[in-house]
Amino acid sequence: MTLYDRVAGLPLTISGSDRTSRCREMAGEATRVTSTFVLLGEDEFGAGEDVTHEPVDHEALPEPLTFDFAGEYTFDEFSQSLKAVDLFPTKPPEYEISRTYRRWAVESAALDLALKQNDTTLASRFGRERAPVRFVASPPVPDGDPTRVGEILAVNPACEFALQPTDAWTADTFATLAETDAVRVLDLNDQPEGVDDGRAPDFALYHRVFETFPDGVVADPAVSDDVRDLLATNAERLSWGRSIRSVADLRDAPFEPNWCSIAPSRFGTVRSLLETIEYCEDQDINMYGDGQCELCVGRGHIQLLASLFYPDGPNDVAPRAYNKPTTKTDLRASPLEPPEDPTGAEWKHLEFE
């Protein structure tokens, strides 16, 4: 029985739906907007988070929602029914990838509700234990300035990091970060996620990343003739994630995968997510969790999946406090202990906010 088979037949009853949006200031002077979709069913509710990045796509959602999800289904029947639903009823999304994000929000809400209505959890359905989650933080390094990394280490000296190198990183930036011995993932961010911006890989930057962090996982490089030999030499350290939506995408990766980052929202459907996780386990591909600055229940979902399937990976699923505009003085340390008696697909715990 596959992982998906273990949840596909869960009975699901929906009586209504709702949506709320959140807007938060983030580290690096960025503003994040997400929407939480809620599916109602008698005395229970399920929630999922839409991580679409363009605020206008959240603003365009009608109030009240025009979606009519009411009915009785199995979870798989509900998933199949979404193929016929336009989740952007007032205007197309700014980027097509946002349809995948919103589909995930609705499906994860339905899964949460189905689990609660059947008095079960993902851990029990999959026969797995919730393990403590090792997490890394991913603060910005604006203009090559590693100040935020130093501030976090001053509060949490054992913290590990996933960082995004840019051409603004100077020799001093690389040296300072290398001295911390805490950088576990270097995200080159050059694989397209819905939109290919045509950026060519920077050989000098790639070479310096591999040379400066010899034990780091290097995520989502662009692949061209200029860097192919360099990447081939370091293929065991490469990770793929931004362009991965399914098992087929992983099979088509430019190099045989050794690492895969799992961001549930990129898969759109629960089936595709679970099939990819299962494929990685079968092929001995190392996994770790990835997020998209979730503000609400989506953060708990990525933490829960990490706990069940890849708890020891360099999971970019840190508590929300690490994304605050200023560094807090009471940051939770890794690993993140699982909550007691969770319900549905939830991962509720006390965060330092």
ChimeraX attribute file (.defattr): number of C-alpha atoms within 10 A of each C-alpha:
attribute: neighborCount
match mode: 1-to-1
recipient: residues
	/A:1	5
	/A:2	12
	/A:3	18
	/A:4	18
	/A:5	14
	/A:6	14
	/A:7	21
	/A:8	19
	/A:9	14
	/A:10	18
	/A:11	18
	/A:12	22
	/A:13	22
	/A:14	22
	/A:15	14
	/A:16	17
	/A:17	22
	/A:18	15
	/A:19	18
	/A:20	12
	/A:21	17
	/A:22	12
	/A:23	12
	/A:24	14
	/A:25	14
	/A:26	19
	/A:27	19
	/A:28	15
	/A:29	11
	/A:30	9
	/A:31	13
	/A:32	19
	/A:33	22
	/A:34	24
	/A:35	26
	/A:36	22
	/A:37	25
	/A:38	23
	/A:39	27
	/A:40	21
	/A:41	22
	/A:42	10
	/A:43	7
	/A:44	14
	/A:45	21
	/A:46	27
	/A:47	28
	/A:48	32
	/A:49	30
	/A:50	30
	/A:51	27
	/A:52	25
	/A:53	19
	/A:54	15
	/A:55	16
	/A:56	13
	/A:57	20
	/A:58	20
	/A:59	12
	/A:60	14
	/A:61	18
	/A:62	13
	/A:63	10
	/A:64	9
	/A:65	14
	/A:66	13
	/A:67	14
	/A:68	11
	/A:69	18
	/A:70	14
	/A:71	12
	/A:72	14
	/A:73	17
	/A:74	16
	/A:75	23
	/A:76	21
	/A:77	15
	/A:78	22
	/A:79	21
	/A:80	12
	/A:81	12
	/A:82	15
	/A:83	10
	/A:84	7
	/A:85	13
	/A:86	13
	/A:87	21
	/A:88	16
	/A:89	14
	/A:90	12
	/A:91	12
	/A:92	14
	/A:93	18
	/A:94	14
	/A:95	14
	/A:96	12
	/A:97	18
	/A:98	24
	/A:99	20
	/A:100	20
	/A:101	21
	/A:102	25
	/A:103	26
	/A:104	26
	/A:105	27
	/A:106	27
	/A:107	26
	/A:108	30
	/A:109	26
	/A:110	30
	/A:111	28
	/A:112	26
	/A:113	29
	/A:114	31
	/A:115	23
	/A:116	21
	/A:117	21
	/A:118	12
	/A:119	10
	/A:120	17
	/A:121	21
	/A:122	24
	/A:123	17
	/A:124	11
	/A:125	14
	/A:126	15
	/A:127	12
	/A:128	12
	/A:129	13
	/A:130	20
	/A:131	19
	/A:132	20
	/A:133	27
	/A:134	26
	/A:135	28
	/A:136	28
	/A:137	25
	/A:138	24
	/A:139	23
	/A:140	21
	/A:141	20
	/A:142	16
	/A:143	12
	/A:144	17
	/A:145	15
	/A:146	18
	/A:147	14
	/A:148	19
	/A:149	24
	/A:150	14
	/A:151	15
	/A:152	23
	/A:153	15
	/A:154	13
	/A:155	16
	/A:156	16
	/A:157	13
	/A:158	13
	/A:159	22
	/A:160	26
	/A:161	24
	/A:162	25
	/A:163	23
	/A:164	18
	/A:165	21
	/A:166	18
	/A:167	11
	/A:168	13
	/A:169	17
	/A:170	14
	/A:171	11
	/A:172	12
	/A:173	17
	/A:174	17
	/A:175	12
	/A:176	16
	/A:177	18
	/A:178	14
	/A:179	10
	/A:180	16
	/A:181	14
	/A:182	19
	/A:183	23
	/A:184	21
	/A:185	26
	/A:186	24
	/A:187	23
	/A:188	20
	/A:189	18
	/A:190	20
	/A:191	23
	/A:192	17
	/A:193	17
	/A:194	14
	/A:195	11
	/A:196	9
	/A:197	10
	/A:198	10
	/A:199	10
	/A:200	13
	/A:201	18
	/A:202	16
	/A:203	14
	/A:204	10
	/A:205	17
	/A:206	21
	/A:207	13
	/A:208	14
	/A:209	19
	/A:210	18
	/A:211	11
	/A:212	15
	/A:213	20
	/A:214	14
	/A:215	13
	/A:216	20
	/A:217	22
	/A:218	29
	/A:219	25
	/A:220	21
	/A:221	23
	/A:222	20
	/A:223	17
	/A:224	12
	/A:225	8
	/A:226	12
	/A:227	18
	/A:228	16
	/A:229	12
	/A:230	15
	/A:231	22
	/A:232	14
	/A:233	9
	/A:234	14
	/A:235	18
	/A:236	15
	/A:237	19
	/A:238	23
	/A:239	27
	/A:240	26
	/A:241	25
	/A:242	20
	/A:243	18
	/A:244	24
	/A:245	22
	/A:246	20
	/A:247	17
	/A:248	11
	/A:249	14
	/A:250	20
	/A:251	13
	/A:252	11
	/A:253	14
	/A:254	16
	/A:255	17
	/A:256	16
	/A:257	21
	/A:258	18
	/A:259	22
	/A:260	24
	/A:261	22
	/A:262	27
	/A:263	22
	/A:264	25
	/A:265	29
	/A:266	29
	/A:267	22
	/A:268	24
	/A:269	24
	/A:270	23
	/A:271	20
	/A:272	18
	/A:273	24
	/A:274	19
	/A:275	16
	/A:276	22
	/A:277	23
	/A:278	18
	/A:279	16
	/A:280	19
	/A:281	14
	/A:282	9
	/A:283	11
	/A:284	12
	/A:285	16
	/A:286	16
	/A:287	25
	/A:288	24
	/A:289	29
	/A:290	27
	/A:291	21
	/A:292	19
	/A:293	20
	/A:294	22
	/A:295	23
	/A:296	19
	/A:297	22
	/A:298	29
	/A:299	23
	/A:300	20
	/A:301	24
	/A:302	25
	/A:303	29
	/A:304	27
	/A:305	23
	/A:306	28
	/A:307	26
	/A:308	18
	/A:309	20
	/A:310	23
	/A:311	23
	/A:312	17
	/A:313	19
	/A:314	25
	/A:315	29
	/A:316	28
	/A:317	29
	/A:318	27
	/A:319	25
	/A:320	19
	/A:321	19
	/A:322	22
	/A:323	22
	/A:324	16
	/A:325	17
	/A:326	15
	/A:327	18
	/A:328	16
	/A:329	13
	/A:330	12
	/A:331	20
	/A:332	19
	/A:333	18
	/A:334	18
	/A:335	16
	/A:336	19
	/A:337	14
	/A:338	18
	/A:339	16
	/A:340	10
	/A:341	10
	/A:342	15
	/A:343	18
	/A:344	23
	/A:345	27
	/A:346	25
	/A:347	21
	/A:348	18
	/A:349	14
	/A:350	8
	/A:351	10
	/A:352	13
	/A:353	11
